[in-house]
Amino acid sequence: MSGKPGAAARAAAFGVVSMGACVLLAACSPVKMGAAAVVGDQRITQSAVDTAVSNLQTAAKPYGSEITLTAAQMPAAVLTWLIKFQIGDQVAASRGISVTQAQIQAGVANINTQAAQAASQGGLSSPQAALLNAGVPPQMLTDLGKYQAQELEYAQIVNGGKLPTTVAEGNAVNAKLLKAQCVAAKSLNIQVNPQFGRLDYTQFAVVPAADTLSQPAGVPSPADTTGLTPGC
């Protein structure tokens, strides 16, 4: 699509990045050795998750108690983004979307604007703190910019060649995007290593899996079953 929408138009599109992104666990098809997840024919390695978590922890240290994302939550948070990026690539491929470096950098700038707003509303000292609380280390920002640029291009395609400018248009685009993401995730046959949790298809996020080992005999697990399978 042509045209370079300004920051206001991009923000009106649908608040693309959400600050916080059929689960087939090992019982269905074993996750490959050393993989945190398998998305299509691509492995997301445990070492990639470990590196992202290390980057997140290093960046979070100067902020102290401002970072409410705990060390225990960080692996699932970064894995969520790594999975979402591949879902975004699949949605883009299905529509023939290819974004330029300029569009990616515009996406990064828009994300920083959103993060600044979130930081102000949340009483945080900087946009960086808001991004870290969303599980986004600095090294992941370019990938997040690409993810947003792809969503903006998708929004223009399904909205007649322009970004949404009304609530009704934004809601319609959101519904189509969520459906496209669901179809993409389903086609990718995503498998998450139970060590990290499971995929919740309502938000495309890695969430805690059922804890069956620590339950007393005869007591069912209270684990949430929301979004176990795609709703599309």
Secondary structure in CASP SS format (residue, H / E / C, confidence):
PFRMAT SS
TARGET T0000
AUTHOR 0000-0000-0000
METHOD secondary structure of the structure
MODEL  1
M C 1.00
S C 1.00
G C 1.00
K C 1.00
P C 1.00
G C 1.00
A H 1.00
A H 1.00
A H 1.00
R H 1.00
A H 1.00
A H 1.00
A H 1.00
F H 1.00
G C 1.00
V C 1.00
V C 1.00
S C 1.00
M C 1.00
G C 1.00
A C 1.00
C C 1.00
V C 1.00
L C 1.00
L C 1.00
A C 1.00
A C 1.00
C C 1.00
S C 1.00
P C 1.00
V C 1.00
K C 1.00
M C 1.00
G C 1.00
A E 1.00
A E 1.00
A E 1.00
V E 1.00
V E 1.00
G C 1.00
D C 1.00
Q E 1.00
R E 1.00
I E 1.00
T E 1.00
Q H 1.00
S H 1.00
A H 1.00
V H 1.00
D H 1.00
T H 1.00
A H 1.00
V H 1.00
S H 1.00
N H 1.00
L H 1.00
Q H 1.00
T H 1.00
A H 1.00
A H 1.00
K H 1.00
P H 1.00
Y H 1.00
G H 1.00
S H 1.00
E H 1.00
I C 1.00
T C 1.00
L C 1.00
T C 1.00
A C 1.00
A C 1.00
Q C 1.00
M H 1.00
P H 1.00
A H 1.00
A H 1.00
V H 1.00
L H 1.00
T H 1.00
W H 1.00
L H 1.00
I H 1.00
K H 1.00
F H 1.00
Q H 1.00
I H 1.00
G H 1.00
D H 1.00
Q H 1.00
V H 1.00
A H 1.00
A H 1.00
S H 1.00
R C 1.00
G C 1.00
I C 1.00
S C 1.00
V C 1.00
T C 1.00
Q H 1.00
A H 1.00
Q H 1.00
I H 1.00
Q H 1.00
A H 1.00
G H 1.00
V H 1.00
A H 1.00
N H 1.00
I H 1.00
N H 1.00
T H 1.00
Q H 1.00
A H 1.00
A H 1.00
Q H 1.00
A H 1.00
A H 1.00
S H 1.00
Q H 1.00
G H 1.00
G C 1.00
L C 1.00
S C 1.00
S C 1.00
P H 1.00
Q H 1.00
A H 1.00
A H 1.00
L H 1.00
L H 1.00
N H 1.00
A C 1.00
G C 1.00
V C 1.00
P C 1.00
P H 1.00
Q H 1.00
M H 1.00
L H 1.00
T H 1.00
D H 1.00
L H 1.00
G H 1.00
K H 1.00
Y H 1.00
Q H 1.00
A H 1.00
Q H 1.00
E H 1.00
L H 1.00
E H 1.00
Y H 1.00
A H 1.00
Q H 1.00
I H 1.00
V H 1.00
N C 1.00
G C 1.00
G C 1.00
K C 1.00
L C 1.00
P C 1.00
T C 1.00
T C 1.00
V H 1.00
A H 1.00
E H 1.00
G H 1.00
N H 1.00
A H 1.00
V H 1.00
N H 1.00
A H 1.00
K H 1.00
L H 1.00
L H 1.00
K H 1.00
A H 1.00
Q H 1.00
C H 1.00
V H 1.00
A H 1.00
A H 1.00
K H 1.00
S H 1.00
L C 1.00
N C 1.00
I C 1.00
Q E 1.00
V E 1.00
N C 1.00
P C 1.00
Q C 1.00
F C 1.00
G C 1.00
R E 1.00
L E 1.00
D E 1.00
Y C 1.00
T C 1.00
Q C 1.00
F C 1.00
A E 1.00
V E 1.00
V E 1.00
P C 1.00
A C 1.00
A C 1.00
D C 1.00
T C 1.00
L C 1.00
S C 1.00
Q C 1.00
P C 1.00
A C 1.00
G C 1.00
V C 1.00
P C 1.00
S C 1.00
P C 1.00
A C 1.00
D C 1.00
T C 1.00
T C 1.00
G C 1.00
L C 1.00
T C 1.00
P C 1.00
G C 1.00
C C 1.00
END
